[in-house]
């Protein structure tokens, strides 16, 4: 309801190609035990009618392989893009309007990770931190199920943090929101967003706040961990995964007919109100800087 947000950055995907000054491609088999291989291909990451489309396609038989972190066959190609090293965000409203994919085992996500993440080993550990010490905010995760399944009607909101000592990754939030209409999420476009202030996260779907967490009380260890992990810049990630242990648990496995599933993103934007601007400015004033490089 607060309209006093200045839009500082946005991509409405109205160009003919992905803007690589804002987005980079994630490639290969990354994270978890999903069954997709991320590629830089016009078949899997492309623009259409003002949307960024991430699409799952069949992977050629001769190019299929076992996921290196689990005994699952990588049978699909798909798309994953992120703003790492190009755009970073600290406090404010991060929002997406998108149409989610249909099909059992479809696993799209809209999320953020700390800028100091080691990128699954691509950055040396003395130059960054691992997961989830870097902090992760899952603005939207969806697990597609078979026709009529309850999982088609809900999306998840989660925040992960850690200091390397916690047994539960100091998870701050982790819950699902179900559409009150009882419809499936993939039937229409929906808005998914995060309103992020120092020591507070607030998730919303369409015009409804669906989850919030306040981690300002430093007498609680989990909150101290969260402040260290989440009150720092993050980057945005958009990806369409397929299968994995969570989809198996929620949706009963991966469809062998998921090729063609599409995650269509109409826009992503970032805005701040005055309080969020001031908090971010205070952080950057005290942050380390490199000069003369």
Residue, then its C-alpha position, 0 to 999 in steps of 0.5 A: x500500500x506504500x506507493x513511495x518507492x522509487x524504482x532504481x532498476x528494472x528489466x521488462x524484457x522487451x528487447x529481442x535478446x537478454x541484456x547481458x549487462x544485467x544478466x549472466x548465464x549459469x551453466x552446467x549441473x549446479x546444486x542439488x540433485x535435479x535433472x537439468x543441465x543449464x545451457x546458454x541456448x536460444x531454445x532454453x533462454x529467449x525473449x517472447x512477447x515481452x517476456x523472458x522465457x526459461x524453457x525445459x527441453x529434452x537433452x540428447x541421449x548421448x549427452x545425458x549423464x548422472x548428476x554428480x551429487x546424486x544418482x539421477x539422470x540429467x535428461x533435460x536442458x534448461x535455463x538459469x540467469x543471474x545478476x551476479x557481478x552486474x547488479x546488486x541489491x540491498x534493502x528495498x522491494x524486489x518484484x517479479x511478474x511471471x507465469x509458472x510452468x506446468x508439469x510434475x517436477x517443474x521447479x522454477x525459482x526467483x531468489x537472491x544470494x549474497x554477493x560474497x557467495x563462492x559460486x559453488x566453488x568458482x570463487x576461492x573460499x578466501x575471497x568469499x563465503x559458502x552457502x548458506x553463510x552468504x544468505x539466501x532469500x527465496x522469494x518464490x519457489x514452486x513445485x509442479x505436480x500432476x493434474x489436480x495436485x495441491x502442490x500446483x496451488x502453492x508457492x514457497x517463501x524461505x530464508x536461509x542463513x548460517x555461521x557454519x555452526x548451526x545444524x538447521x542452517x538457521x532457517x528464518x522462514x520456510x512456509x507455503x502460500x496457497x492461492x485462496x481461489x483454489x486455482x493452480x498457479x500456472x493458470x495465470x500471471x502472478x506477482x511475487x515480491x520481497x520487501x526487505x528492510x534492515x532486520x526484516x523480510x516481508x514476502x508478498x504474492x499479488x496484493x497479499x503479504x504472505x510471510x514476514x520475519x523480524x530478526x532484530x532481537x539480538x538476544x536470539x542467536x539465529x537473529x544475530x546470524x541472520x543479521x550478518x548474512x542478510x544485511x548485506x548486498x545480494x544478487x537476483x537469480x531466476x532458474x527453471x530446475x527439473x526434479x530433485x529430492x524436494x520435488x520427489x517429496x512434494x510432487x511424487x517424482x519427475x514427469x518424463x514429459x516435462x519438455x516444453x515447460x516454460x517459466x515466463x517472466x514479464x518483468x523484474x524490478x527493484x525499488x526503495x523507500x526513503x528509509x531503505x535508501x538511507x539504510x543502504x547508503x549507511x552500509x555502503x559508506x562503511x563498506x570496504x572500497x578499492x581505489x585506483x584499480 
